[in-house]
Amino acid sequence: MLGFSAVELERHPGDSNSMRQRTPCHGALGHRGQGGIAMPSVGRLVERDYADVEVAALKEGAEAAGLSLEAGLGLLGATCLDVYLNDRAFWRCIPIRVWRYSLGGHPVIKKWLSYRERALLGRDLRPDEARYVPEMTRRIAAILLLEPALDENYERVKADAYDWPEGEGGV
């Protein structure tokens, strides 16, 4: 789990609504773009330092990956975000580099959330969808924590690659 049990959907104190109910996603995380395509919006994000309990979880996760806390923070970012789903609920402690992680030029978590905006989806967010964000966060964090080992492996494979003579199947 890499120590990211801290990334969960939170409710503000005094909010008695249960996550068993559907949760409206109207944190302005997405809007309908040209041709009706879902586009990510800014939304409400609060960047902050990690709390002590979150640092302890990060240390545990980094050590499980064979890294120091400092190396783990270097890979995940020195700050984290609280990402608001709506006025009452938010995901806390998404590491900044996890939030910014992109594939094909698309920020993964932000794009996923943009498709679940109430105005676009036509319904409230289901609890299983809300619970998927921490799962996605942990997976992306694991990829980022593996970067040094992946880079090392790539260099080792590249150094051991067969050097094809010209005209014998080489590129």
C-alpha positions in Angstrom: 0.0 0.0 0.0 3.1 2.3 0.2 1.9 4.1 3.3 -0.9 6.1 1.6 -3.7 5.2 3.8 -4.0 8.9 4.6 -5.4 9.6 1.2 -9.1 9.2 1.8 -12.3 11.1 1.1 -12.9 13.3 4.1 -16.0 15.2 5.2 -15.9 18.4 7.1 -16.6 18.1 10.8 -20.3 18.3 11.6 -21.4 16.9 8.2 -23.6 14.0 9.1 -24.1 12.8 5.5 -23.0 9.3 4.9 -20.8 8.2 1.9 -23.4 5.5 1.4 -25.5 8.2 -0.3 -24.4 9.6 -3.6 -22.1 12.5 -3.5 -22.6 15.5 -5.8 -19.4 16.4 -7.6 -19.6 20.1 -8.2 -16.1 21.2 -7.2 -15.6 22.6 -10.7 -13.1 19.9 -11.7 -14.5 19.6 -15.2 -16.5 21.4 -17.8 -17.9 20.6 -21.2 -15.5 21.7 -23.9 -15.8 22.1 -27.7 -17.9 19.2 -29.1 -19.1 18.2 -25.7 -15.7 16.8 -24.6 -15.0 16.7 -20.9 -12.2 19.1 -20.1 -10.4 19.5 -16.7 -10.9 22.7 -14.8 -9.0 24.2 -11.9 -11.4 23.1 -9.1 -10.7 23.8 -5.5 -7.2 22.7 -4.4 -5.4 23.5 -1.2 -1.7 23.0 -1.3 -0.1 22.4 2.0 2.8 20.8 3.9 2.4 17.2 5.0 1.1 16.7 8.6 3.3 14.6 10.9 1.1 11.5 10.5 1.3 11.8 6.8 5.1 12.2 6.9 5.2 9.0 9.0 3.1 7.2 6.3 5.4 8.6 3.5 8.5 7.3 5.4 7.0 3.9 5.7 6.1 3.8 2.0 9.5 5.1 0.9 11.3 2.5 3.1 9.1 -0.3 1.6 10.4 0.9 -1.8 14.0 0.9 -0.5 14.2 4.7 -0.3 14.9 7.2 2.4 12.2 9.7 3.4 14.1 12.5 1.6 14.4 10.5 -1.6 10.6 9.6 -1.4 9.7 13.3 -0.9 12.0 14.1 -3.8 10.0 11.7 -6.0 6.5 12.6 -4.7 7.0 16.3 -3.9 7.6 18.3 -0.8 3.9 19.3 -0.5 0.5 17.8 -1.0 -3.0 18.8 -2.0 -6.4 18.6 -0.5 -8.7 18.2 -3.6 -12.3 19.2 -3.0 -15.1 17.2 -4.4 -17.7 19.7 -3.3 -18.3 22.1 -0.4 -18.4 19.2 2.2 -16.1 16.5 1.0 -12.4 16.4 -0.1 -9.5 14.0 -0.7 -6.7 14.9 1.6 -2.9 14.5 1.1 -2.5 13.8 -2.6 1.2 14.3 -3.2 1.8 17.2 -5.6 3.8 15.1 -8.2 1.0 12.5 -8.0 -1.6 15.1 -8.8 0.6 16.5 -11.7 1.4 13.0 -13.1 0.3 12.9 -16.8 0.0 10.4 -19.6 -0.2 11.6 -23.1 -0.2 15.2 -21.9 -3.3 14.6 -19.7 -3.1 14.9 -15.9 -4.4 11.5 -14.9 -6.4 12.2 -11.7 -7.6 15.6 -12.8 -8.8 14.2 -16.1 -10.6 11.2 -14.4 -12.3 13.6 -12.1 -13.3 16.0 -14.9 -15.4 13.2 -16.4 -17.3 12.8 -13.1 -18.5 16.4 -12.7 -22.2 16.3 -12.0 -23.0 18.7 -14.8 -21.3 16.4 -17.3 -22.2 13.0 -15.9 -25.8 13.9 -15.3 -25.7 12.2 -11.9 -24.0 12.3 -8.5 -20.7 10.6 -7.9 -21.2 7.0 -6.6 -19.3 6.0 -3.4 -17.2 3.4 -5.3 -16.1 6.2 -7.7 -15.1 8.4 -4.8 -13.2 5.5 -3.2 -11.3 5.0 -6.5 -9.3 8.3 -6.2 -7.2 7.0 -3.3 -6.5 3.8 -5.2 -5.4 5.8 -8.2 -3.2 8.0 -6.0 -1.5 5.0 -4.5 -0.8 3.4 -7.9 0.6 6.6 -9.3 2.7 7.1 -6.2 4.1 3.6 -6.6 5.1 4.4 -10.2 6.9 7.5 -9.1 8.7 5.7 -6.3 9.9 3.1 -8.8 11.4 5.7 -11.1 15.0 5.2 -9.8 14.9 1.4 -10.1 13.2 1.7 -13.6 15.9 4.1 -14.8 18.7 1.9 -13.4 17.2 -1.1 -15.1 16.8 0.7 -18.4 20.5 1.8 -18.3 21.6 -1.8 -17.5 19.5 -3.2 -20.4 20.7 -0.5 -22.8 24.4 -1.3 -21.9 23.8 -5.0 -22.5 21.9 -4.6 -25.8 23.2 -6.4 -28.8 24.8 -4.0 -31.3 23.5 -5.2 -34.7 26.0 -4.9 -37.5 24.9 -2.5 -40.3 22.5 -4.3 -42.7 21.7 -7.3 -40.4 18.4 -6.3 -39.0 19.7 -3.1 -37.4 17.5 0.0 -37.4 
